[in-house]
Amino acid sequence: MIGIFAPNEDVARMTFFGLYALQHRGQEAAGIAVADGQAISMHKGVGLVAQVFTPGVMEKLSGHYAIGHTRYSTTGSSSERNAQPFMIETMHGPLALAHNGNLVNSSELRNELMQQGVGFSSSSDTEVMTMMLARNGGATWEERIKTAMKKWAGAYSLVILTRDCVYAVRDPWGVRPLCIGMLPSGGHAVASETGALQTLGCEAIRDVKPGEVISLSNNALKVMQALPSIKPSAMCIFEHIYFARPDQTWDGINVHHVRQRLGEELAREVVNGIGHEIADENGRFADVVIPVPDSSIPAAIGFSHVSGIPYNDGFIKNRYVGRTFIEPTDSLRKRGVALKFNVINENVRNKRVVMIDDSIVRGNTTGPLIKLLKNAGAKEVHVAITCPPIVHPCFMGVDMGRQEDLIAHKRTVEEIREHVGADSLYYLSVDGMMKAVQRTDGFCQACFTGNYPIPVDLLSVKTGFERGTK
């Protein structure tokens, strides 16, 4: 998600390259809306950024203000009608909105609007937020946004576009990241991650603070604390474990460094646990540490450093396998993970391997990865995970599925080990995880502990609006 005000610049093209840097945050759909001071033009569609935006499409998007979005669905199915931004005409002028997060009270808010005669064309909570803003009273968009924020509960980092302004909005819990920087040619940009701003050459980058509304326009940068920030904050710990790019710095904490420390803490716990029990005469329980690319690479480096077990590459990832419109044949589909990963046989043959991965969610990929290693000649495969078991679903913007979809909700660690075929399985503790982020609080750990920072409906489902349920 990105927003830009850059007078006399090609803001659509800038937004395109900013979204390119954020492609990892969503591969289902992409969209860009541009305003020229009078009207808003928009294009969006299903697919990757480079698939949705052709040179011909980009030529039609001109103006000084822009917002863009790459979709990763958490409310509403992965369909074209749920692609963002959402744009409507209002009595206050055109309005477009893009959203990273998930409202936990979207069902109630949507029902209220429908009872008032409002119709919906999608099943996304983002359209609910757009309609609420359109109907709110107030002399300015800042006032309307502030009024809506009082009713929104959950995770939301937003970019909002009017005919002559871009607004950046972050929820008072600070669940999802949002940062802002100054463009070298004048103007400002906001984005979900610092890497996108650095791609655009931004300077003086800082986080949008929880509860803030920042306006970017010809009237210069304006900051309004719309709602008091809630203490402690509830930043998503999974951003550090898996979701964010390693060059992201969030609240002064660099993601790469956190992931390396996650590996270090994991090594300390493993060596003192199962590592001590199965170590050979030289004190090592394995011959090589390999990561599951890409998010686990820094963790594997940290694990190797503390454990003394050499690091090496074991998997080669096909960079071009992501979402595809060409379905594989049944025989290829059964190979699953093998379409995405190949093993460097020489690096694992006749060796006891420690495979470092960031998480096990549904448990569908760990087993096939272990099988690939053993087929390549690995004598043993020990699995070490850089977070605790994921026992509870996320309602704040990470699509982990329902509780019954989570393998750690249904099985013990030993049962998971047997299911995936590992010689041993170890998870990082909650305490070890917090040591790695070097904080004692301020992060949402609900997927591990079940302690949600905001009351949630445990029975709600991602496609509830489409099924007529919550």
N, C-alpha and C positions, 0 to 999 in steps of 0.2 A: 504494500500500500504506500502511495506517495502523493504528495501535493506540492505544487510549485507556483510561485509568483515570480516571473522574470520578464520585466518589460523589454520589448524589442528583441526578444529571443524566441527561438523555435521551441516553445514549451512542450508541444506534443512529442517532438523528437527527444527532448530531455527526459520526459516522463517515460518514454519507451525504454531508454537506456537505464533509467532508474529501476523500472520493473524487471529488466533483464537481470539486474543484480539481486532482485528479490524473487526470482523464479522458484527457488527452493521452498518458498513459503506457500506456494499454491500452484498446481499444475492442471487444474480442471478447466479454468476459464480465465480470460483477461479482458480488461476494459480501460479505456481512457476517455475522459470528458474534458473539453476545453472551452473556456469562456473568453469573449473578446470585449467585455464591457457592456454588451447589449444582450447577447444570446449565448446559449450553450449548445455545442455540437458534441456528439458522442459516437463511439463505436466500441462494441464488445462482442465476444463470441467464445465458443468452447474451444479449448486447446491451449497450447503454449503461446507465450508472448510473440515469438517469431512467426507462429502460424496464423495468429489472429490479425496481426498488423503487417500489411504489405505496403510497399511504397505508394501505391495508389490510394490506399486508405489514409495514410499519414498526410498526404497532400491536402485532404479535406478538413483536417483538424488544425485550425489556426487561432491564435489568441495570446493573451498574456498570463492567463491563469489556467491551471490544469490539475486534475487528480487522476490517479490510476490505481488499478487493483489487480492482483492475481488471486484467484479463488481457490480456497481449501475449505470444503464444505463442513460446517458443524451444525447448522440448522438448515434444513431443506436439502433435497437430493442434488446430485451432480448433473444438472440439466441447464440448458441455455437460458431458460426463463429466470434462473437464480443467479446468473452472471451479474457482476457489479462493474461500475457504479450503477445505482438506481437514479433515474432522472424523472422529474415531473415538473409541470408548470403549476405555479401557485399564484395566489393573489398578490404575493410579495415579489414575484418574479421567478425565473427558472431556478431549480434546485437539483443538485446531484450529490450523492453521498456514497462513500465506500467505507467498509467496516472490517476491522480485524478483532475477533472476539466472539462472544456469545452472551446474549441476554438470558438470564434464568427466569425472568418473568415475561418473556415475549408472548406466551400463550394468553395470559390474562390481558395484556395490552392489546393484542390483536383482536381478541373477543370484544373488548370495549369499543374499538374502532368500528368493527363490523356491526355492532348494535346501533352505532350512530350513522350507519348507512355507507360506511367506507368499504369499497371493494378492493381486492388484492389480485394481482396478476402473477404472484410468485408464492413460494412457501418459505421465504427467507425472513429472518428477524430484521435484516437490514431494511427491507421495504417497510416494516412496521415503524422503524425509527424515522424513515423518510416521511411517511405519512403523518406521524406525530409532529414533526417539525413544520410541515406544511400547514397544519391546522392550528398551531399555537398562536396566541395573540402576542402582542409586544411590538414596540416601535422599531426594534432592530433584530437582526439575526442573532446577535449575541444574547439578547433577552430571550428569544425563542429557544435557543439552544440550552440556556441555563434552566428554563422551565422544564424542558424535556428531560434533562439530566436528573432532575429531582425524582422522576418516575422510573428511570432506567436502573435496573439492578443486574449486576453481572460485569462481564469483561467487555469493554469497548474502547478501542482506539479508533478514532474516526478522522477522515478528511472529508470536508464538506465544501462544495463549490456553489457559489452564486454567480450572478453575471459579472460581479466586479470584486470578488474576494475569495480567498481560500481560508478555511478554518481548520485548525487542528484541535482535536478534543480527546482527552484521556479520562477514563473513569477514576473515581476517587480512591479505589483500591490499588490502582496502578498495575493491573494484572498483565496486560500486554504492553510490549515496548512501543515507544513512539519518540522520535528525536527530531531536532530542528537544527538547521545550519544556515549560514549566510553564503550566498552564491558570490563568486568572485566578480561577476559582471553587474552585481546589484540584484536585489530581491532575496528571497529566502526559499528554502525547500524543507519539507517534513517527510519523514519516511519511517517505516517500521524498524529499520536497522541502519546503523551508522555507515555500513559498507556502501549502501546505495547513495548516501550523501557524499561520501568520499569519491565515488565514481563520478559525481557531478562537480567535484572540485570544491565542495563546501568547506567553510572554515567556521570557527567558533561554534562547534557542535555541542549541543546540550540536550538532555532529556526534556521532553514535555512533562511537567510535573503532574502527579495525580490530581484530578479535579480541575486542571487548567483548560482554558479555551484561548487559543492564540489565533489572531487574525493576521493574514498576510495580504496587503493591498497597497495601493498608492498612498494611503494615509499612514504608511510605515507599519512596523510590527507593533501590535498591541497585545498585551497579556492580561487576561482576566482570570482570577481564581473563582470559578463559578461555584464550586462546592469545596468544602474543607477536605483536605486529604485525610484518609482514614489511617490511623496508626494502630498497630504496625501495618505496613503495606502488605499486599498479597501478590507480589510478582511471581510469575509462573516459573518454578524451578526447572520445568521441562524444557524451557527455552535454552537453558545452559546445558542440559544433558544431551539434547537432540536437535531441537528445532532451529535455532539460530545459526547463522554462519559463524565460523570461528573468529572472524575479524570484528564481530560485533562487540561493542562496549556498552554495557547497560548499567546505569546507576554506578558508574565508576568501576565496574567489574568486567574484565575482558573474558570472553567465552572460551577462547583457546586455553588461557591459563587455568580457568576453572576445570576444563576437561582434563588437562594434564594432572591437576591436583586430585581429581576424582580417581584417576588411575593410580596415583601414588597412595591415596588412602585405601583404595581397594587392595593394593599389593600388601600393605601392612596388615590388613585384616585377613587376607588369604594366607599369607606366609605364617601367621600365628595360628591359623586354623587348619584347614585341610592340607595346606602346603607343608606344615610341620609334620603332619601324620604320614604323608606319602613321599617325603623327600628321599632322594637316593643318598649314597654314601658321601657325596659331595655337598649335600645340603640343598640340592635343587630338586624340585618336584616336576620340572619341565625343562625342555631344551630350547624352546623358542617361544616368543610372545608375538602374536600376529593380531592386527585389528580387523574388524569388519568395516571397510571404508564406507563413508568418509568421517563421520562424526566421532568414531572411536579411535582415530589415529593419534590425537594428542594423549588420550587416556592410555593407550598401549605404550607410548613413549614413557609416560610417567610410571606405569606399572613396571616396565623393564628397568628403569632407573633405580627404583626402590628394591625390587626383588633380585636384581643382579642377573636375571635371565635375559639373554640377548633378544633384541627386537629385530624383526624382519617382516617383509611383505609376504603375505600368504595368498591373498585374494587380489585379483585384478578385476576392477569394476568396469562394465561397459557403460560409458558415459552417455550413450545415446538411447539407453533403454529407460524410458519413463512412461508417461501415458502415451498410448498409441491408438490410432483408429483402426489398425489392422490387427485383428484378433489372431493369436497363434493357433495352430492346429491342435487337436486333442493330444497328439503325441508330444508336441512341444510344450503344451500347457502343463503336462505332467512333469516335465523337467523343471518347471517353475524357476527356482532360484538360479539354475544353471544358465538361464537366458541372460541373467544380470551379472553373474560372477563366474570367473574361471580361477583355478588354483595354479600357483607356481609349484609344480610337483617337487622340484629339487629343494625347495625351502622347507618342506614338511615331511618328506619321505623318511621313514624310520625314526621319526622324532616324536617326542611327547610335546604336544602343542597346548599353549594357553591361548584360547580365542577370546579376545576382548570385544564386547558389544555394549552399546549404550543402554539397551532395554530389551525385555521380552514382553510383548503386549498380548497378542492373541496366541503366540507360540507357533505360527505357521512357517517361519523362515529359519529358526535356529536349528531344527532337526535336519533340514536339507543342507544347511551349511556344514554341519558336522559330518554328514554323509559325504559331501564333496571332499572334505579333508581326509577322511578315512579311505575313500576310494583312491586318493592320490598317494596313499601309503603312510599316513600318520599312524603311529603306534597307539597313541592316546590323545584324546581331545578333552581338555579341561576348559570349562566355560566360566568366565568371570564378567559380571554385569555391573556397569558403573552407576547403578541406582538400586534402590530397594525394590522388592516385588510390587508390581502395579496391581493392586487389589480392588481399586474403586475407579469408576469411570470419571472422565473430566467433563464438567459442564461449563467450562470457562474458555473454550476455544481450541481444544485439541481433540480430534476425533479418534477416541480410543474404543468406541463401541459401547455396548451395554455391559452391565456387570457380569452377566453370564457369558459374555464373549472373552473375558479376561482369563487367561490360563491360570494366573496366580490366585484368582478368586475361587477356582474350582479344585486346585491341586496344591499339595504341599511342595516345598522345594525338592524333596526327594522324589516325589511323583513327577514333577516337571523334568527332573534329571532323567528319569527312566523314559519319559515320553519322548524327549528330544534325542536320547541316545548318547548323552555326554558321560565321560568317565567320572567327572565331578562337576558340580555347579555351585557357584558362589555369587551372592548378591552383596553389594555395598549396603551398609547400615544407614539409617537415617542420620545418625550422629556423624558418621564418616562423610556423608553427602554434605552436611552443613559445614563441616570443617573445610571442605573443598571450596565452598563459596565464601568462606571466611565471615559468615554471619550466623547469628543465633536465631534470628527471626526475620520477618519481612518478606518471606516467600510462602506461596501456597504449596503445601505438600499433600493436598487432599487425595490425589491418586494413590498415594502410599499409605496415608493414615486414616482417610475418611473424614478428616476434620475440615469441612468446607468453610471458607471465610464468609460466605453468603449462604443463607438457607436455600436448598435446592430441592426440586422434585425428583426423587430417585427413579421414578417410573417414566419420566419424560424420554422421548426418543427423537433422534435426529429428523426423521421424516414425519413427525407427528401431525404437522399442519396438512400434509398430503393425505394422511390416513383418517383425518377427522378426530385424532386423539391429541393429547398434549405433546 
